[in-house]
Amino acid sequence: MATYILLLLEPRQGELLTFQKWRKEVLFASLEFRSSLYLDAVDIVSSTNIYRHANIYQLNNDTLLTHTDIEKHLQSYLRDGPLASYHWQLHSYINGLRQSELTAATVITVGMTIPQEADADQKLNQWYDEEHIPGLATVPGWLAGTRLKLVHASDPNVEWVAPYVAIHEWGDPNDLGGDMWKKAVMTPWTEKISELQTAPMHRRVWKISI
């Protein structure tokens, strides 16, 4: 069952201020969700980083949304609204760890593609559970990590759609990119997981939209 919606959004030219208010107060205003993140990209624009804004919703367990519901809703704002283009994904929850209730300042999303085999899936889960998340939890400023598995994408053929996505929340200040972060992520086990991947890792860097 899908429990997360990830929306990648791009506003019409010249309508950024209207868009920022609309995406938080109007878009999916009737949707019942447990939590939300409104993100603006701070990474470099590229062919795989074309969308500069993202909304991530954690749905209530009893919220049922069909693909048609989502598409119809977004299409209506293409016709009459500040939205120029979009891409959406539904995800199921794998697991997560939250060690602080502080508000995030930076969010890193990481998409990974591995062989669709039970053995590969087990290796990925073991790495996350036994090394990667515990390692990140020692880095100053790391607040939370959430792992998701793709259920459906509005366009599954774009190269940056990945079957597994991790969402890492960081406070401010933090040691993201620093020595402790490097110690946590640059390990022999991480190298083995990188070799397991069948497509380039898709890493995005976002700030919380204010």
C-alpha positions as CSV (number, residue, x, y, z in Angstrom):
1,M,0.0,0.0,0.0
2,A,1.3,3.4,-1.0
3,T,1.9,5.7,2.1
4,Y,4.0,8.5,0.5
5,I,3.4,10.8,-2.4
6,L,6.4,12.5,-3.9
7,L,5.6,15.4,-6.2
8,L,8.2,17.1,-8.4
9,L,6.9,20.5,-9.6
10,E,7.8,23.4,-11.8
11,P,6.0,26.7,-11.8
12,R,5.0,28.9,-14.7
13,Q,7.6,31.5,-15.6
14,G,7.1,34.7,-13.5
15,E,4.8,33.0,-11.0
16,L,7.2,31.7,-8.4
17,L,5.7,33.7,-5.4
18,T,2.2,32.6,-6.3
19,F,3.4,29.0,-6.8
20,Q,5.1,28.9,-3.4
21,K,1.9,29.9,-1.6
22,W,-0.3,27.7,-3.8
23,R,1.8,24.5,-3.3
24,K,1.4,24.7,0.5
25,E,-2.1,26.1,0.9
26,V,-4.1,25.0,-2.1
27,L,-2.5,21.9,-3.8
28,F,-4.0,18.8,-2.1
29,A,-5.4,21.0,0.6
30,S,-8.2,18.4,1.2
31,L,-5.7,15.5,1.5
32,E,-5.3,14.0,4.9
33,F,-1.6,13.4,5.7
34,R,0.5,12.8,8.7
35,S,3.4,14.9,7.7
36,S,4.7,17.0,4.7
37,L,7.9,18.4,3.4
38,Y,8.0,21.4,1.0
39,L,11.4,21.5,-0.7
40,D,13.3,23.8,-3.1
41,A,16.4,22.5,-4.9
42,V,19.8,23.8,-4.3
43,D,21.7,21.5,-6.6
44,I,22.8,22.2,-10.1
45,V,20.2,22.1,-12.9
46,S,20.9,19.1,-15.2
47,S,19.0,16.7,-17.4
48,T,18.1,14.6,-14.3
49,N,17.5,17.6,-12.0
50,I,15.0,19.5,-14.1
51,Y,12.4,19.9,-11.3
52,R,13.4,22.5,-8.7
53,H,10.5,22.0,-6.2
54,A,9.2,19.0,-4.4
55,N,6.3,18.2,-2.1
56,I,6.5,15.0,-0.1
57,Y,3.4,13.8,1.8
58,Q,3.2,11.0,4.3
59,L,-0.4,9.8,4.0
60,N,-2.7,8.6,6.7
61,N,-3.1,4.8,6.7
62,D,-6.7,5.0,5.6
63,T,-6.1,7.5,2.8
64,L,-6.9,5.9,-0.6
65,L,-5.8,7.7,-3.7
66,T,-6.1,6.3,-7.2
67,H,-3.6,7.2,-10.0
68,T,-6.6,8.8,-11.8
69,D,-7.4,11.0,-8.7
70,I,-3.8,12.3,-8.6
71,E,-3.5,12.9,-12.3
72,K,-6.9,14.6,-12.6
73,H,-6.1,16.9,-9.7
74,L,-2.7,18.0,-11.1
75,Q,-4.0,18.3,-14.7
76,S,-6.6,20.8,-13.4
77,Y,-3.8,23.1,-12.2
78,L,-2.0,22.9,-15.5
79,R,-5.1,24.4,-17.2
80,D,-5.8,27.0,-14.5
81,G,-3.1,27.6,-12.0
82,P,0.6,28.4,-11.5
83,L,1.8,24.9,-12.4
84,A,3.8,24.4,-15.6
85,S,4.8,20.8,-15.3
86,Y,5.0,17.9,-12.8
87,H,6.0,14.4,-12.1
88,W,4.6,12.2,-9.3
89,Q,5.5,9.0,-7.5
90,L,3.7,6.8,-5.0
91,H,5.9,4.9,-2.5
92,S,5.5,2.4,0.2
93,Y,7.3,2.7,3.5
94,I,10.2,0.4,4.2
95,N,11.6,1.7,7.5
96,G,13.1,4.7,9.1
97,L,14.8,6.3,12.1
98,R,14.2,9.7,13.6
99,Q,16.5,10.7,16.4
100,S,15.5,14.4,16.7
101,E,12.3,16.4,16.4
102,L,14.3,19.5,15.4
103,T,13.1,21.1,12.2
104,A,15.1,20.1,9.1
105,A,17.0,22.8,7.1
106,T,18.4,20.5,4.4
107,V,17.0,17.4,2.8
108,I,18.9,14.8,0.7
109,T,17.0,12.4,-1.4
110,V,18.8,9.4,-2.9
111,G,17.3,7.1,-5.5
112,M,18.9,3.7,-6.0
113,T,18.4,0.9,-8.6
114,I,19.5,-2.6,-7.9
115,P,18.7,-6.0,-9.5
116,Q,15.1,-7.1,-8.9
117,E,16.2,-10.1,-7.0
118,A,15.6,-11.2,-3.4
119,D,19.3,-11.5,-2.7
120,A,20.1,-8.0,-3.9
121,D,17.2,-6.6,-1.9
122,Q,18.5,-8.4,1.2
123,K,22.0,-7.0,0.7
124,L,20.7,-3.4,0.3
125,N,18.5,-3.7,3.4
126,Q,21.3,-5.2,5.5
127,W,23.7,-2.4,4.5
128,Y,21.1,0.3,5.4
129,D,20.1,-1.3,8.7
130,E,23.5,-2.4,10.0
131,E,25.9,0.3,8.7
132,H,24.5,3.2,6.6
133,I,21.8,4.6,8.9
134,P,23.6,3.9,12.1
135,G,26.7,5.6,10.6
136,L,24.7,8.7,9.6
137,A,23.1,8.8,13.0
138,T,26.6,9.6,14.4
139,V,27.1,12.7,12.2
140,P,26.3,16.0,13.8
141,G,23.1,17.5,12.4
142,W,21.6,14.3,11.0
143,L,18.0,14.2,12.2
144,A,16.1,11.4,10.4
145,G,16.2,8.9,7.5
146,T,13.2,7.3,5.8
147,R,13.4,4.5,3.2
148,L,10.7,4.1,0.6
149,K,10.0,1.6,-2.3
150,L,8.4,2.8,-5.5
151,V,4.9,1.6,-6.2
152,H,4.0,3.8,-9.2
153,A,5.4,6.7,-11.2
154,S,3.5,9.0,-13.5
155,D,6.2,8.4,-16.1
156,P,8.3,5.3,-15.2
157,N,10.6,5.8,-18.3
158,V,12.5,8.9,-17.1
159,E,16.0,8.0,-16.2
160,W,15.9,9.3,-12.7
161,V,13.0,7.2,-11.5
162,A,14.5,4.6,-9.0
163,P,12.8,1.7,-7.3
164,Y,14.3,2.7,-3.9
165,V,14.4,6.2,-2.4
166,A,15.9,7.4,0.9
167,I,15.0,10.8,2.4
168,H,17.6,12.2,4.9
169,E,16.8,15.2,7.0
170,W,19.5,17.5,8.3
171,G,19.4,20.3,10.8
172,D,21.5,23.5,10.8
173,P,24.4,23.4,11.6
174,N,25.5,20.0,10.4
175,D,28.5,18.1,9.3
176,L,27.1,17.0,5.9
177,G,30.1,16.7,3.6
178,G,32.5,16.9,6.6
179,D,34.9,14.5,8.1
180,M,32.4,12.6,10.2
181,W,30.0,12.3,7.2
182,K,32.8,11.0,5.0
183,K,33.8,8.4,7.6
184,A,30.1,7.2,7.8
185,V,29.5,6.9,4.0
186,M,32.9,6.2,2.5
187,T,33.3,2.5,3.5
188,P,34.1,-0.8,1.8
189,W,30.6,-1.9,2.3
190,T,29.2,1.2,0.7
191,E,31.5,0.5,-2.3
192,K,30.0,-3.0,-2.6
193,I,26.5,-1.6,-2.7
194,S,27.6,0.9,-5.3
195,E,28.8,-1.9,-7.5
196,L,25.5,-3.7,-7.0
197,Q,23.6,-0.8,-8.6
198,T,22.4,-1.2,-12.2
199,A,21.8,2.6,-12.8
200,P,23.5,5.7,-11.6
201,M,22.5,6.8,-8.1
202,H,20.1,9.9,-8.3
203,R,21.0,12.3,-5.5
204,R,19.2,15.5,-4.9
205,V,19.9,18.3,-2.5
206,W,17.1,20.4,-1.2
207,K,16.4,23.1,1.4
208,I,13.1,23.5,3.3
209,S,10.9,26.0,1.5
210,I,10.0,28.9,3.7
